[in-house]
Amino acid sequence: MRRILFILLPVFIICPVFSQDNGFFDGRLSAYTNISLSMFKYESKRYGERDIRPVYTTDAYDYSIFNIGPTDKNFFRDANISVAYDTEKFGGRIAVVRGGLGGFRAWVQFIPQIRLSVGDIDAKYADSLDADPGLRVYTGTEYSGWKNFAEPDNIKGDEGLMLEGFFGPVSVGIGVTNNEVIDTIFRTKPNSITDGTLIEERRWKYAFRIGSEIGRWGKVNASYHIEYENKPGNFQYNTVTGEIVPIHPDAEIYKHSFGLYASLTPLDNLGVTLGWSGYATSALSQFSSQTTADGMFDTLWPVVFINGLSLNARYIYADFTFRTDHNFSFWTDRDYRIMRLNTLHNGNILSTAHGGNYPGIDHNLLWNGLGVFYNINSQWNAGFYVRNLMRTDTSGDYRLVLNETAVEPRVTWKLNNNVEFFMALRYELLIETSSKTLNANRNIIIFLPGNDPVETRDRTQTFSVPLGFTMTL
């Protein structure tokens, strides 16, 4: 894939110049710039039940931070510049971000019905109506990534290859991304230096999508992605059989994501998008022992299936735009990493013999957003958006709730058709609630001697002023 990109890169650069004197390459050269930063940011955290939680422990330091100017020591937080050149037959885009080349994509239209794209693939079909949560399904399993998600509607990846077909109202897309050999490990037999087997650490991702317009009513589509990854470190020689065997369920993992979407326009001023997204991870259903001939273990929970439902709606009345966005993701498994317990971790990939003390845990994430925007005139627009994302993880008396609310009024000024400035005031509040039983089994929350564990409620507040501009030429 890199060789293809290196071949196409000089072609992409030379063609716009050559086109000035040769009509064959006539096309349009365009540029896009997006820069945003934060004028200042204030963040504070306050731990609840302060009277029985010692301040000297690492979990209970209250703090307040106030930064003026760039909050991450970089003036441009999300700055990027891209240049695109498109003709009727081929085109491409080069993006530059802070620190270097941000990506490259080129496409060629062999015939009106077939288009091939290489490079950084980012292709959506369903209309999310610019909703903040998009058409995602939440997949976060660990505390540090509790808001992680997948987007089954989007065929996306670095150094990818995508083939698209257009047949009247029907569109088909097939893509392959992240296809690479990461490392190669030599696994030797016991008491041997040279006798062994090479195992490639490999990963790949394939995606398929089909969609169709349905006249004035909008469009519908379906998508499917499959990813693969293996871990050579989880393969070893069996000392009895002399064979390489997987000694852990995640020696090989498949990830499947899929979805059904309908982007409907029943009225000229009303748009509604409905979506169902699924995400499944599949580890090995059995794994082997290193010291016995028939020591196969059954995996406790080899397949985890996540459902995601989304509803986005936008209504335009005169100079007002009203929008509402909703997303609900839910699943059950044996993975307790989100709760950061002393004894329970990821029970999904334990054997059935060792995972008996891992009962089922229910994970639910609910997003609700509501916004209103007003076109003051042809240059000024003002808007207000409020949203809430609440995650609840429950198993018996273990209960963790992460409740995040954000409010953002925003003003946009269009200097002309090509240049737009914006400024917003953003307030975020995260409340983390942990049940009494959960706190009794965590070493990250400590209570003063003589005090029994209780339910805790900690608050993190953030106030910032993001601003920036976009320019299209």
Secondary structure, DSSP 4 states (H G I P E B T S, - for coil): -HHHHHHHHHHHHHHHHHTTT-GGG--EEEEEEEEEEEEEEEEEEE-S-GGGS-TTSTT---EEEEEES-TTS-S-SS-EEEEEEE-SSEEEEEEEETTEEEEEEEEEEEETTEEEEEEEEEE--S--TT-TTTT-EE---SGGGTT-EE-TT-EEEEEEEEEEEEETTEEEEEEEEEEEEEEEEEEEPTT-SS-EEEEEEEEEEEEEEEEEE-GGGEEEEEEEEEEEEE-GGGEEE-TTT--EEE-SGGGEEEEEEEEEEEEEEEETTEEEEEEEEEEEEE--SEEE-SS-SS-EEEBSS-EEEEEEEEEEEEEEETTEEEEEEEEEEEEEESB-GGGT-SS--BGGGSBTTT-TT---EEEEEEEEEEEEEEE-SSSEEEEEEEEEEEEEEEETTEEEEEEEEEEEEEEEEESSSSEEEEEE-EEEEEEEEE-HHHHTT-SSS---TT-----EEEEEEEEEEEEEEEEE-
